[in-house]
Amino acid sequence: MSTSPPPPPQTTAARRLAAGREVWRVLSGRVARLLARAHQTWRRSLQVRVVTITLVASSLLVGGFAYLIADKITTILLDNARTDVQLRLKGGAGYAAKQVSLYRQPQEAQLQETIDGTVNYLAGGDPQQTGGVVVAITAADYPTMIQTRTAPAVNVQPLISKELRSAVASGKVASQIQTGRLTGESTKYLVYGSPVPTSFGQIELYYLVPLTRQDTTAADARATVVATGIALVILLGLLAALVTRLVVNPVRVAARTAQRLSAGLLDQRMVVNGEDDLALLAASFNQMATNLQRQILRLEEMSRLQRRFTSDVSHELRTPLTTVRMAADLIFAERDEFDPAVARSAELLQAELDRFEELLTDLLEISRFDAGFAMLDAEPTDLVPVVHRVVDRLAGLAERVGVEIELDLPSTPVIAEVDPRRVERVLRNLVGNAVEHGEARPVLITLGIDETAVAITVRDHGVGLKVGEEKLVFNRFWRADPSRARQTGGTGLGLSISLEDARLHGGWLEAWGAPGQGAQFRLTLPARAGDRLTTSPLRLVPADAALPFGGPRDGGPLAIGPGPARAIDPAPADGGERAEVRS
């Protein structure tokens, strides 16, 4: 029976490394999501921010006070212990001095017994106060003649440092706090030493007082202060949450009501409770909503009457226009037999009637858009022939003004579900405007497609647009320079209708321009009817555009809008014609 060999160590290590990286990736992803959620909650919730700031500020404040109080309690307990030891040390030093004052030499036989009795007396003289206190007498000047005595009998040498011993030997009363083991467990001691003068020199008296009781009392005090501080912080947090909730809830209700109002539900109102400031806010909000509803209804009625008037006038003008057209056609056909001045008048009459008829057609189309009656007749359409038809129709105008129309079209069909009549009208407006304002320079038409959208750009190299005019070109009857001569006598509604046609498709119609660099318009439509656009296959800003130093941040012509090269979305505009500008 054969067995497979074990995997090489390098393979096992690589697998472990890969597994570790995968675990780290999962953990880092979860942490990142939690941080993102916390950040989102912090940004969106005023209550969370107020409560968090209150908790942090109160924690710092209460923590500072707790530290000061605990430190003060510890200092007071230690000072009391020092005072008690100093009093005992003073009395003990006096008593020891009297006991050894009869001896003239340190080698006398009875001196050691006297020192032993003195230590025992000082250690047991007051059993109510001495619990755990250690008394020691040493003689640094006579280490061989006088032995160190302690009561109780423990080794105190590790707790008496050289510095303390030197200070007491030099005739000073000194103290220090040391931690050591005298009775089996580590204990903190307050060590005090005092010189005791004698007839033959001096000896040293030491008191070692355990600080166990003081430490326990200080720890209890700190725990009490900390618990009180935590309870106070929690109480402040709850109080902040309650107060913030009382303020935030009406604001949230106002925000929801405002959203409903903006959605068209003009009858929405806030509930007014009480007579405080929040109730005043709710009442004022309701009054504002009532006034807005009244104004909106009045404006809607005026708009409806205006649209109806425009539609009625446009329809009523059709009959007299037809009669005048028939008479004008008859006069125009016989103009060669008239006087030259009369013949010229007949030509002018014919041209103005054509423009008047176009204006009526555009007004009827605008009235249908305003009334919401415009319908999209979408069908799969190859846009390449549509572009060619537009160019063929405008070839005469381009030749007359000396503009060459260049095409950049794919070699394969570009199929999209669009309304060909409306797309052709949009392109006719865009190309006609580009030829009209191209300053006898070439006009480039580019067609592009990707998986979700199709786009057509019309680029001219005329005087261009000034900053901000890319939003105004879609306004109805807007012209940057009314004195500028036109070749085609447009109605002033072409770009407005084009914008509505693009919206009806669910697409974008955007403009870019810069003084002296010309302009470019981009039409972007979804490849499938009803899809939502996210990007455009073509750039809005041309590749040959020379941006000013620093780019758009320095006030350049780059506009803002949807797509990769985004421009100011003309959707808020009421519609209008292509801008005419002078350099």
C-alpha positions in Angstrom: 0.0 0.0 0.0 1.6 3.2 -1.2 1.3 6.5 0.7 1.7 10.0 -0.7 4.7 11.9 0.6 4.2 14.7 3.0 4.0 18.2 1.5 7.3 20.1 1.4 7.8 22.5 4.3 7.8 25.5 2.0 4.4 24.6 0.6 3.0 24.2 4.2 4.5 27.6 5.2 3.1 29.3 2.1 -0.4 27.9 2.9 -0.2 29.1 6.5 0.9 32.5 5.3 -1.9 32.7 2.8 -4.4 31.6 5.5 -3.1 34.2 7.8 -3.4 36.9 5.2 -7.0 35.8 4.5 -7.9 36.0 8.2 -6.2 39.4 8.4 -8.1 40.6 5.3 -11.5 39.4 6.8 -10.7 41.0 10.2 -9.6 44.3 8.6 -12.7 44.3 6.4 -15.0 43.9 9.4 -13.1 46.6 11.4 -13.3 48.9 8.4 -17.1 48.3 8.1 -17.6 49.0 11.8 -15.6 52.2 11.6 -17.6 53.3 8.5 -20.9 52.6 10.3 -19.7 54.5 13.3 -18.5 57.4 11.2 -21.9 57.4 9.3 -23.8 57.4 12.6 -21.6 60.2 14.0 -22.3 62.3 10.9 -26.0 61.7 10.7 -27.1 61.7 14.4 -27.0 65.0 16.3 -28.0 63.1 19.4 -25.1 60.7 19.2 -22.7 63.6 18.8 -24.1 65.5 21.8 -24.2 62.5 24.1 -20.7 61.5 23.1 -19.2 64.9 23.6 -21.0 65.2 26.9 -19.7 61.8 28.1 -16.1 62.6 27.0 -16.1 66.1 28.6 -17.8 64.9 31.8 -15.5 61.9 32.0 -12.4 64.1 31.7 -13.9 66.6 34.3 -15.0 64.0 36.8 -11.8 62.0 36.3 -9.7 65.1 37.1 -11.8 65.8 40.2 -11.6 62.2 41.3 -7.8 62.2 40.9 -7.5 65.4 43.0 -9.8 64.1 45.7 -8.1 60.7 45.9 -4.7 62.4 46.0 -5.9 64.7 48.7 -7.2 61.9 50.8 -4.0 59.9 50.4 -1.9 63.0 51.4 -4.1 63.6 54.5 -3.8 60.0 55.7 0.0 60.1 55.1 0.4 63.4 56.9 -1.6 62.1 59.9 0.7 59.0 60.0 3.8 61.2 59.9 2.5 63.4 62.7 1.8 60.4 64.9 5.2 58.9 64.2 6.9 62.2 64.8 5.3 62.6 68.2 6.1 59.0 69.2 9.7 59.4 67.9 10.2 62.5 69.9 8.9 60.9 73.1 10.8 57.7 72.5 14.1 59.6 71.8 13.8 61.5 75.0 13.0 58.3 77.0 16.0 56.4 75.4 18.3 59.4 76.1 17.4 59.3 79.8 17.9 55.5 80.0 21.4 55.5 78.5 22.6 58.8 80.0 24.2 57.0 83.1 26.7 55.1 80.9 30.0 56.7 80.1 31.5 54.0 77.8 29.8 51.9 75.2 31.4 48.7 76.4 29.8 48.7 79.8 28.1 45.4 80.6 24.6 46.8 81.5 24.3 49.1 78.4 23.1 46.4 76.1 20.5 45.2 78.6 19.3 48.8 79.0 18.9 49.2 75.3 16.9 45.9 75.1 14.6 47.1 77.8 14.1 50.5 76.2 13.2 48.9 72.9 10.7 46.6 74.5 9.2 49.4 76.5 8.9 51.7 73.4 7.4 48.9 71.3 4.8 47.8 73.9 4.2 50.9 75.8 0.9 51.7 74.0 -0.6 48.5 72.6 -3.6 50.4 71.2 -1.4 52.4 68.8 1.5 50.1 68.1 -0.3 47.4 66.0 2.5 46.3 63.6 4.9 49.1 64.7 8.6 48.0 64.8 11.0 49.9 67.1 14.8 49.5 66.5 17.9 51.0 68.2 21.2 50.9 66.4 24.6 52.4 66.9 26.4 53.2 63.7 29.5 54.5 65.5 29.8 51.3 67.7 28.7 48.4 65.5 30.8 45.8 67.5 30.1 47.1 71.0 26.3 47.8 70.7 24.1 45.3 68.9 21.0 46.3 67.0 17.8 45.6 69.0 14.3 45.5 67.5 10.8 44.8 68.9 9.4 42.6 67.7 12.6 40.7 66.7 12.8 41.1 62.9 15.6 42.1 60.5 15.0 45.8 59.7 18.3 46.3 57.9 16.7 46.0 54.3 14.2 48.7 55.2 16.8 51.2 56.5 18.6 52.6 53.5 22.1 53.9 53.5 20.9 57.4 52.8 18.5 57.3 55.8 21.2 55.8 58.0 23.7 58.5 57.0 21.2 61.3 57.6 20.4 60.0 61.1 24.0 59.3 62.0 24.8 62.9 61.1 22.4 64.1 63.8 19.2 64.7 61.7 15.7 63.4 62.0 14.9 61.8 58.7 12.2 59.7 57.1 11.4 57.6 54.1 8.8 55.2 52.8 10.0 51.7 52.0 8.4 48.4 51.0 9.7 45.1 52.3 8.9 41.8 54.1 9.2 41.7 57.9 6.4 39.5 58.9 5.9 37.3 55.8 4.1 39.5 53.2 5.3 42.6 51.4 4.2 45.7 53.3 4.7 49.4 52.8 6.4 51.1 55.9 6.9 54.6 57.0 10.4 54.6 58.4 11.5 57.4 60.8 14.9 57.8 62.4 16.2 60.1 65.1 19.6 60.4 66.8 19.7 59.8 70.6 22.6 61.7 72.4 24.5 59.9 75.1 27.6 60.6 77.3 29.8 58.5 75.0 28.4 59.7 71.6 25.0 58.9 70.0 22.8 56.0 69.0 19.9 55.9 66.5 16.3 55.2 67.2 14.0 54.0 64.3 10.2 53.6 64.1 8.8 51.5 61.3 5.1 52.1 61.0 3.1 49.9 58.5 0.8 51.9 56.1 -1.6 49.1 55.5 -4.5 50.8 57.1 -3.8 54.0 55.3 -3.5 52.2 52.0 -6.7 50.4 52.6 -8.5 53.6 53.5 -7.1 55.4 50.5 -8.1 52.5 48.2 -11.6 52.5 49.6 -11.8 56.2 49.1 -10.6 56.0 45.5 -13.1 53.2 44.7 -15.8 55.3 46.2 -14.8 58.3 44.2 -14.5 56.3 41.0 -17.8 54.7 41.5 -19.4 58.0 42.2 -17.7 59.5 39.1 -18.9 56.7 36.9 -22.4 57.1 38.2 -22.3 60.8 37.7 -21.0 60.4 34.1 -23.7 57.9 33.3 -26.3 60.2 34.8 -25.0 63.2 32.7 -25.0 61.0 29.6 -28.6 60.0 30.2 -29.6 63.6 31.0 -27.9 64.8 27.7 -29.6 62.0 25.8 -33.0 63.0 27.3 -32.5 66.7 26.7 -31.2 66.1 23.2 -34.1 63.8 22.4 -36.6 66.5 23.5 -34.9 68.9 21.0 -34.0 66.5 18.2 -37.4 64.8 17.9 -39.2 67.9 16.8 -36.4 68.7 14.4 -36.6 65.2 12.9 -40.4 65.6 12.6 -39.8 68.9 10.8 -37.3 67.3 8.5 -39.7 64.5 7.6 -42.5 66.9 7.1 -40.3 69.1 4.9 -39.4 66.0 2.8 -43.0 65.2 2.3 -43.7 68.8 1.3 -40.8 68.7 -1.2 -42.3 65.4 -2.6 -45.5 67.3 -3.4 -47.6 66.4 -0.3 -48.5 70.0 0.4 -51.1 69.2 3.1 -48.5 67.8 5.6 -48.2 69.7 8.9 -46.5 69.3 12.2 -48.3 68.6 15.5 -48.1 71.6 17.9 -47.9 70.6 21.6 -47.6 73.1 24.3 -46.5 76.8 24.2 -42.7 76.5 24.4 -40.0 77.4 21.8 -40.4 74.0 20.0 -44.2 74.6 19.8 -43.5 78.0 18.4 -41.1 76.4 15.8 -43.8 73.9 14.8 -46.5 76.6 14.5 -44.1 78.8 12.4 -43.3 75.8 10.2 -47.0 75.1 9.7 -47.6 78.7 8.8 -44.7 78.6 6.3 -46.0 75.4 4.8 -49.5 76.9 4.4 -48.1 80.0 2.7 -45.9 77.9 0.4 -48.9 75.7 -0.5 -50.9 78.8 -1.3 -48.2 80.3 -3.4 -47.4 77.0 -5.2 -51.1 76.5 -6.0 -51.3 80.0 -7.3 -48.2 79.6 -9.4 -49.4 76.2 -10.7 -52.7 77.9 -11.7 -50.8 80.7 -13.4 -48.6 78.2 -15.2 -51.5 76.2 -16.3 -53.2 79.3 -17.7 -50.0 80.3 -19.4 -49.5 76.9 -21.0 -53.2 76.9 -22.1 -52.9 80.4 -23.5 -49.7 79.5 -25.4 -51.3 76.3 -26.8 -54.6 78.1 -27.7 -52.8 81.0 -29.3 -50.5 78.6 -31.3 -53.5 76.7 -32.5 -55.6 79.8 -33.3 -52.7 81.3 -35.3 -52.6 78.3 -37.5 -55.7 79.3 -39.5 -54.7 82.9 -40.3 -51.1 81.7 -40.9 -52.4 79.3 -43.5 -54.3 82.0 -45.3 -51.3 84.4 -45.2 -49.0 81.6 -46.3 -51.2 80.9 -49.4 -51.2 84.6 -50.3 -47.4 84.9 -49.6 -46.7 81.8 -51.7 -48.6 83.3 -54.6 -46.8 86.6 -54.3 -43.5 84.9 -54.0 -44.1 82.8 -57.0 -44.8 85.9 -59.1 -42.0 88.1 -57.7 -40.0 88.1 -61.0 -42.8 90.3 -62.6 -42.7 92.9 -59.8 -40.6 95.9 -59.2 -37.2 95.0 -57.6 -38.2 96.6 -54.3 -41.6 94.8 -54.2 -39.8 91.5 -55.2 -37.4 92.0 -52.2 -40.3 92.6 -49.9 -41.9 89.3 -51.1 -38.7 87.4 -50.3 -38.5 89.0 -46.8 -42.2 88.1 -46.3 -41.6 84.5 -47.3 -38.5 84.2 -45.0 -40.4 85.7 -42.0 -43.4 83.5 -42.6 -41.1 80.5 -42.5 -39.6 81.6 -39.3 -43.1 82.4 -37.9 -44.2 78.9 -38.8 -41.2 77.3 -37.1 -41.9 79.4 -34.0 -45.5 78.2 -33.9 -44.3 74.6 -34.3 -41.8 75.0 -31.4 -44.3 76.7 -29.2 -46.7 73.8 -29.7 -43.9 71.4 -28.9 -43.0 73.3 -25.8 -46.7 73.4 -24.7 -46.8 69.6 -25.0 -43.7 69.2 -22.9 -45.1 71.6 -20.3 -48.5 69.8 -20.2 -46.7 66.4 -19.9 -48.3 65.1 -23.1 -45.0 64.4 -24.9 -44.6 60.7 -25.7 -41.5 58.8 -26.6 -41.8 56.5 -29.7 -38.6 54.5 -29.1 -37.4 51.8 -31.5 -34.1 50.2 -32.3 -32.3 52.8 -34.5 -29.0 53.0 -36.2 -27.7 56.5 -35.3 -25.0 56.6 -38.1 -27.6 57.3 -40.9 -29.3 59.8 -38.6 -26.1 61.8 -38.3 -25.6 61.6 -42.1 -29.2 62.9 -42.7 -28.6 65.9 -40.4 -25.3 66.7 -42.1 -26.9 66.5 -45.5 -29.7 68.8 -44.5 -27.2 71.4 -43.2 -24.7 71.1 -45.9 -26.1 74.2 -47.7 -25.8 76.4 -44.6 -22.3 75.1 -43.9 -21.2 75.9 -47.5 -22.8 79.3 -47.3 -20.9 80.3 -44.1 -17.7 78.6 -45.0 -17.8 75.9 -42.3 -16.5 72.3 -43.0 -18.4 69.6 -41.1 -16.1 66.7 -40.1 -17.4 63.3 -39.0 -15.9 60.8 -36.6 -18.3 57.8 -36.7 -17.8 54.1 -36.1 -17.5 51.9 -39.1 -20.2 49.5 -37.7 -23.8 50.4 -37.0 -24.6 52.1 -33.7 -28.0 50.7 -32.5 -29.9 52.2 -29.7 -33.6 52.2 -28.6 -34.4 55.9 -29.3 -37.0 58.0 -30.9 -35.3 58.8 -34.3 -37.4 61.9 -35.0 -36.5 63.5 -31.7 -32.8 62.5 -31.9 -32.6 64.0 -35.4 -34.2 67.2 -34.1 -31.7 67.5 -31.3 -28.8 66.9 -33.6 -30.2 69.4 -36.1 -30.3 72.0 -33.5 -26.8 71.3 -32.1 -25.1 71.1 -35.5 -27.0 74.1 -36.9 -25.9 76.2 -33.9 -22.3 74.9 -34.2 -22.2 75.9 -37.9 -23.9 79.2 -37.2 -21.3 80.2 -34.5 -18.3 78.3 -35.8 -16.5 81.4 -37.1 -15.8 79.6 -40.4 -13.8 76.9 -38.6 -14.4 73.2 -38.9 -17.2 71.5 -36.8 -16.5 68.0 -35.6 -19.3 65.5 -34.9 -18.3 62.4 -32.9 -20.4 59.3 -32.2 -19.5 56.8 -29.4 -21.1 53.8 -27.8 -20.4 51.5 -24.8 -22.4 48.7 -23.1 -25.0 51.0 -21.6 -25.1 54.3 -23.5 -24.5 56.1 -26.7 -23.2 59.7 -27.0 -22.8 62.3 -29.7 -20.6 65.4 -29.3 -20.7 68.5 -31.6 -17.5 70.5 -31.4 -17.0 73.9 -32.9 -14.0 76.3 -32.7 -15.9 79.6 -32.5 -15.8 82.3 -29.9 -17.0 79.8 -27.2 -18.9 80.4 -24.0 -18.1 82.5 -21.0 -18.0 81.0 -17.5 -21.5 80.3 -16.3 -23.1 80.5 -19.8 -23.1 76.7 -20.2 -26.1 76.8 -17.8 -27.9 79.6 -19.6 -27.8 78.3 -23.1 -30.7 76.1 -22.4 -33.0 78.9 -21.2 -35.8 79.8 -23.6 -35.1 82.8 -25.9 -31.7 83.4 -24.2 -28.9 85.0 -26.3 -25.6 86.2 -25.0 -25.3 89.0 -27.6 -28.7 90.0 -29.1 -26.9 92.3 -31.6 -25.1 89.4 -33.2 -26.3 88.6 -36.7 -27.8 85.2 -37.4 -27.8 83.3 -40.7 -30.8 81.0 -40.1 -33.0 83.2 -37.9 -33.7 80.6 -35.2 -36.7 80.7 -32.9 -34.7 80.8 -29.7 -36.4 77.5 -28.5 -34.1 75.0 -30.2 -31.9 74.0 -27.3 -34.8 74.1 -24.8 -36.7 71.6 -26.9 -33.5 69.5 -27.3 -33.1 69.4 -23.6 -36.6 68.2 -23.1 -36.1 65.6 -25.8 -33.0 64.3 -24.0 -34.9 64.2 -20.7 -37.7 62.3 -22.3 -35.2 59.6 -23.3 -33.7 59.6 -19.8 -30.5 61.1 -21.1 -28.3 64.1 -20.7 -27.7 67.2 -22.8 -24.6 69.1 -21.6 -22.6 72.1 -22.7 -18.9 73.1 -22.3 -17.3 76.2 -23.6 -14.4 78.6 -23.1 -13.8 82.1 -24.6 -11.7 81.7 -27.7 -11.7 77.9 -27.6 -15.1 77.2 -29.0 -17.8 75.0 -27.5 -18.9 71.4 -27.3 -22.3 69.9 -26.7 -22.7 66.3 -25.7 -25.9 64.3 -26.0 -25.9 61.0 -24.0 -28.7 58.5 -24.3 -29.2 55.0 -22.8 -28.7 52.2 -25.2 -31.8 50.5 -24.0 -35.0 52.5 -23.4 -35.7 52.9 -19.7 -32.2 52.3 -18.4 -30.5 54.7 -16.1 -27.4 56.5 -17.2 -24.3 56.5 -15.0 -21.5 57.4 -17.4 -21.0 58.7 -21.0 -18.9 57.0 -23.7 -17.4 60.4 -24.7 -15.7 63.2 -22.9 -17.6 66.5 -22.4 -14.4 68.6 -22.3 -12.5 68.2 -25.6 -9.0 66.8 -25.5 -7.7 69.9 -27.3 -9.2 72.3 -24.7 -6.5 74.4 -23.0 -7.5 74.7 -19.4 -6.2 77.7 -17.4 -3.4 77.3 -14.9 -4.6 75.2 -12.0 -7.5 73.7 -13.8 -11.1 74.1 -12.8 -10.2 75.2 -9.2 -8.8 78.5 -10.7 -12.1 79.4 -12.2 -11.6 77.6 -15.6 -14.4 76.7 -18.0 -14.7 73.1 -16.9 -18.3 72.6 -15.8 -19.7 70.0 -13.4 -22.3 67.3 -14.2 -22.8 63.5 -14.7 -20.4 61.2 -16.4 -16.6 60.8 -16.3 -15.9 64.3 -17.8 -18.7 66.0 -16.0 -20.4 69.3 -16.8 -22.9 71.5 -15.1 -26.2 69.7 -15.5 -28.6 71.9 -17.4 -31.6 70.2 -15.9 -32.7 73.1 -13.6 -32.8 75.5 -16.6 -36.1 76.3 -18.3 -34.7 75.6 -21.7 -33.3 77.9 -24.4 -31.1 78.4 -27.4 -27.4 78.1 -28.0 -25.4 81.0 -26.6 -24.1 83.6 -29.0 -21.0 85.4 -27.6 -18.4 87.8 -28.7 -14.7 87.7 -27.7 
